Amino acid sequence: MPTISVYRHGSTMGVGNAKAQPPVRSEVQGWSSSGVRRNLLFLYSVDERSLEALHGHAMTFTVRDCPETPQAWCKARDALLDALSRSGVVLVHWVTEWQRRGVPHLHLACYWDRPTDPVEIITDWLRIAAPFGARSGGQYSHPIYDALGWNQYVSKHAARGLHHYQRSPENIPQTWRGLSTGRMWGKRGSWAVVDPSKLHLDNGSWWRLRRIVRSWRVADARRARPLNLRRVLSARRMLRCNSLKFSQVRGLSEWMPQDAMLRAVALVTGVDGADVEAL
């Protein structure tokens, strides 16, 4: 039976398979589809209202020279996270990604319960990453003022797919190939999250809902400024499939707000308001 998981900031839709088994955990070698999914579902779940009273900064930390081993990079990353903890940070979300030249860098969203000067954190990173040629001009920080700021951080740095060049296996440093790279994303602190609503639909309602989600995504892409025609085209093609058999069960994962998705479900089922969550 088709199942929809409606999160605060997005939804996943698919046909359940009782025989499906979770992937076997193994050594991490860069980004994987399961790693991308776990990060995405966490971001879908974050209750951004809990961040409004905090003082946030979106930060990017880079190095000039690639650390010789992934262990050296992980040690530097953990030293930065420890420095953030000493500064009084209450929430951190981080991802490791690759530059095209095969060098890792970090994106972070950091929140404190008081105003904090990010210069101190940048100074800590320059000290920690000095062996890798870190320079002050390659480090960036921008305040996260409200829910919009959080959404901008997520859309720009945190929610990329496995095929984005900054997560592509092709850009893993050459000297790291075949080695465990360590985790690609993580978080610290007690993040407020909203559990998803699980809904079950009949096939006809599910197929209609997929088309509504496509229309919403196309409209959302058209509203963006500056207009990105590639994004519009991608939205139009999101349901295309050369296999009829696979097309009938093809699922979705989409950054569609919770209230918009619940209204769409109500439209295809004829169930009003809060009763949708009882489906």
N, C-alpha and C positions, 0 to 999 in steps of 0.2 A: 504493500500500500504506500502511495506517495506520502512523504513526511516533510514538513517544513519546520525548521527551527528559527524562530523570530527573535533576534537579539536586539539590543537597544540601537545599534547602528548598522545592522545588516542582517541578512538572512541566508540560510542554506536550504536548498531544496533537493530532494533526491528520492529514489525508490529504494526502500530497505532491502537488504540481502542478508538473510539469516546465516548464510554460510561465510559471510565476510569475516575475516580475522584481522585484528590490528597488526601493523607491521612489526616485525621482530626488531628490537633495539640493537643497534650495532654501533661501531665507532662512527662519529660524525665526520663527514668529509664534505664540508661546505653546506650550502642550503639544500634541503630536500623538500619534496612535496609535503611530507608530514610536518616538517619544521615550519614551513610557510603557513600551513593550515593552523597549527597550534597558535602561532603568533597572531594570525588573522582573527581567530575566534576570541582570543583575549581582547584584541582591540575592538571587535564587535561588541564586547560585553561591558566595556568601561562606562561607568556612570559619570559623565563629564561634569555633572552638577556638583559632585563632591570636590572638584578641583577649583571651584570659583573662589574659595577663601584662601587659596594657597598662592605662592609666588613661584611661577614657573619660568624655565628657560629651555629652549630647544638648542642643543649644542652639537657641534660636529668637531671631531678631533682626528687629525690626519698625521701621517709621518711621511718623510721624504724617501727613506730607504725601507725596503721590506725586511721585517725581522727574519732571521735565518730559519727559525722554526715556528710552528704555530704555538708551541708551548711558551715561547718568549712573548708572543703577542698576547696570549691569554694572561700571562703574569702581569704584563703592563695594564691590560684592561682591568684586572681584579684590583691592582694597586690604585687605579683611578676610582673605582667603585668604593674602595675603602676610604680614600681621601674625601669622596662625597659624603660618606657616612660620618666622618669626623666633622664635616662642615655643618652637620645637622639636617641633611637632606631627609625627607620623609618618604618620597616616592621617586623611583627611577625606572624608566623603560629604556632598553638599549638594543641596538642591532649592529652587527658587524657586516659590512659590505665591501665590495672590491672596486677599486678604480680600474679603468681599462688597462693600465700599465701593470696590473697584477700586484697591487699594494693594498692592504686592508685599511679601512677607516671606520670610525665609530659615529653613529648618530644616537643621541640621547634626548629624552624628555626628563627633566629634573625638577622636582617641586620641593620647596621649603615652606615652613609655616611662618616665616619672617622674610623681609627683604634681604637679599643676598647679592653680593657683588661677584659676578661670574669670573672676574679677572683672577681671583684667588684660585679658582678651579683650573683655569687655563694655565696659570703658573705651575700648578701641581703637575699637569699633563706635560708641560714642556720639560720639567725635571724628570718625570718618569720615562718619557719617550725620547730623551736626549740621545741615547745610543742609536736611535733610528732616524736621527736628523730632523726631529720635529722643530718647526719654526713658528714664531708667533703669527706670521701672516697667513698660515694655513689652518688656523683654528677659528671657529665661528660660534657666536652665541646670539640668540635673539629672544626677547621676552615672549612668554606665552601669557597673554592677558586674560583670556576667557575661553569659553567653549570653542569659539571660532579659531583661536590660536591652537588649541589642541587638535582640532580637525585639520588644520593646515599642516601641522607636524605629521599627523597620521598619513594624510594623502601624499605628502611630499617624500617622507623618509621611511615610514614604517610599514606600509601596506603593499609594497611591491610584490609582484608574483615571481615565480621561479624563473621565468624567462626574461626578466629584466636584466640588462647587462651587468648591473651591480650585484646580482645574485647568481649569475651564470657560472657553472662549473668551469667554463673556458677561461675565466678571469682569476681563478684561484692561483696564487703564486706558484711558479714552477717548482720551487724547492719544497713546497708543501704537498705536492701531489702524492697520493697514496698514504698520507699521514692523517691522523685524527686532527681535525682543525679546532675541536672544541665547539661549544655551543655557539650558535649564530645569533641568538637573541636571548634576552632575559629581563627580569624585573626584580626590584627590591621594594619592600614596604607593603603596607596593607591597602592595596588598591580596592576601591569600591566598584563592584561589578554587579550587573543585573543578569540573573539566570534567564535563559531563553524560554520562550513559550513553545511547546511542541504541539503542532497541529497535524491532523491527518485528513486528507482529502481523497475523493474519488478521482479516477483518471481524468474524466472530462473537466472537472473543476481545476485540477492541477495543470492541464495543458492550457486552459484559458488564463490561468494565473501566470504562467511562464510568458505568455504573449504580453500581458499587462506589464510585467517587470521589464520586458524588452522596450516597450513604449516609454515607460518611465525613464529608463536609462538613456534612450535616445533624446528625450526632452531635456534631461539633466545635462547631457553633453552639449546640446544646442544652447543652453542658458549660460554656459561657462564663457568667461571673457578673460583673455582673448580666446576666440573660437578655435578649437582644435579639431580640424576636419578628420584626422585619423581616429580620434576618440569617437566622433559621431559614426564613422564608418564601422568601427569595431562594435559599437552598440547595435547597429542595424544587423550585423552578421552573427550576433552572439548565439543564435539558435540554429545556425546553418550546420547541416551534417549530411554527409554523403551516404550514410547508412540509415535506412528507414527503421531497422530494428533497434539500432542504438539511439536514434533520434527520439523514439517514443519514451525512453527512460532517461534521457540526458538531464542531469541535474544542473543546478545553478548555485553560485555563491555571489551575492551582490551587496554593495554598500547602499542599501535602501533603508531609510529611517523606519523605526519600528511602527510609528503611527501610520505612515504611508503603506507599509506592507499589510497591516491589519485592516486598513480600509479596502485594500485590493482583495484580501481574502473575503471580507464581508460582501464585496461586489460579486464575486464568482459563486459564493455559496448562498447568498440571500440571508445570511445570519447577521444581525445587527450588533454593533457596539461590543461591550465586554463579553457577550456570549460567544464571540469568535474564539476566545481562548479555551472554551470548553469543547471545541471540535476534537 
